[in-house]
């Protein structure tokens, strides 16, 4: 099977040099060989597995309310603070006003 790396790069809007294209093509060929190998496996009589945990019970711990941290303990672990608040980077940084 011939792999058109240039077409895949165009669809994915990626740019690589010739050496990288060659490496990607080799990687795709290895993946396709693996898929072909998987196709050759006889799975007659094997039920499909839709969800890996359908026959087991997942144990979960009970949600219990416990003693929380004190304000100073929380602020000690914050990377940046301002008075009694955790200071976070602005989500608007880098946005230009019209």
C-alpha positions as CSV (number, residue, x, y, z in Angstrom):
1,X,0.0,0.0,0.0
2,X,1.5,3.3,-1.0
3,X,1.2,6.1,1.5
4,X,0.8,9.7,0.2
5,X,2.6,11.6,3.0
6,X,2.3,14.9,1.2
7,X,-1.5,14.5,1.0
8,X,-1.7,13.6,4.7
9,X,0.5,16.6,5.6
10,X,-1.8,18.9,3.5
11,X,-4.9,17.6,5.2
12,X,-3.4,18.0,8.6
13,X,-1.9,21.3,7.7
14,X,1.6,20.2,8.7
15,X,4.9,21.1,7.1
16,X,8.0,18.9,7.3
17,X,11.3,18.7,5.5
18,X,12.1,15.8,3.1
19,X,14.0,13.9,5.8
20,X,11.1,14.1,8.3
21,X,8.6,13.1,5.5
22,X,10.7,10.0,4.9
23,X,10.7,9.1,8.6
24,X,6.9,9.7,8.8
25,X,6.4,7.5,5.8
26,X,8.4,4.7,7.4
27,X,6.4,5.1,10.6
28,X,3.1,4.8,8.7
29,X,4.3,1.7,6.9
30,X,5.2,0.1,10.3
31,X,1.7,0.9,11.6
32,X,0.0,-0.5,8.5
33,X,2.0,-3.7,8.8
34,X,0.8,-4.0,12.4
35,X,-2.8,-3.5,11.3
36,X,-2.4,-6.1,8.6
37,X,-1.0,-8.5,11.2
38,X,-4.0,-7.8,13.5
39,X,-6.4,-8.5,10.6
40,X,-4.9,-11.9,10.1
41,X,-5.7,-13.1,13.7
42,X,-8.5,-15.6,13.9
43,X,-11.2,-14.3,16.3
44,X,-14.0,-16.8,15.5
45,X,-15.9,-17.6,18.6
46,X,-14.5,-14.7,20.6
47,X,-17.2,-12.3,21.9
48,X,-16.5,-8.6,21.3
49,X,-15.5,-6.7,24.4
50,X,-17.4,-3.5,24.5
51,X,-16.4,-2.3,27.9
52,X,-13.5,-3.8,29.8
53,X,-15.1,-3.5,33.2
54,X,-18.6,-4.9,32.5
55,X,-18.1,-8.0,34.6
56,X,-16.3,-6.5,37.5
57,X,-17.4,-4.1,40.2
58,X,-15.2,-1.1,40.6
59,X,-14.7,-0.4,44.2
60,X,-15.0,3.2,45.1
61,X,-14.3,4.9,48.4
62,X,-17.1,6.6,50.3
63,X,-17.0,10.4,50.0
64,X,-16.5,11.6,53.5
65,X,-16.3,15.2,54.6
66,X,-13.1,15.8,56.5
67,X,-11.2,18.6,58.1
68,X,-10.2,21.1,55.4
69,X,-7.0,23.1,55.2
70,X,-6.6,26.4,57.0
71,X,-6.5,29.5,54.9
72,X,-2.8,30.1,55.6
73,X,-2.0,26.5,54.6
74,X,-3.7,27.0,51.2
75,X,-2.0,30.3,50.6
76,X,1.4,28.8,51.6
77,X,1.2,26.4,48.6
78,X,-0.1,29.0,46.1
79,X,2.6,30.2,43.6
80,X,1.4,33.8,43.9
81,X,-0.9,35.5,46.3
82,X,-2.5,38.9,46.9
83,X,-3.7,39.6,50.5
84,X,-6.0,36.6,51.2
85,X,-6.4,35.4,47.6
86,X,-4.6,33.2,45.2
87,X,-3.4,35.3,42.3
88,X,-3.8,33.6,38.9
89,X,-2.5,34.7,35.5
90,X,-5.0,36.8,33.5
91,X,-6.9,34.8,30.8
92,X,-7.0,38.0,28.7
93,X,-3.2,38.4,28.5
94,X,-2.2,38.8,24.9
95,X,-5.7,39.8,23.6
96,X,-5.6,43.1,21.8
97,X,-8.4,45.6,22.3
98,X,-10.2,46.9,19.3
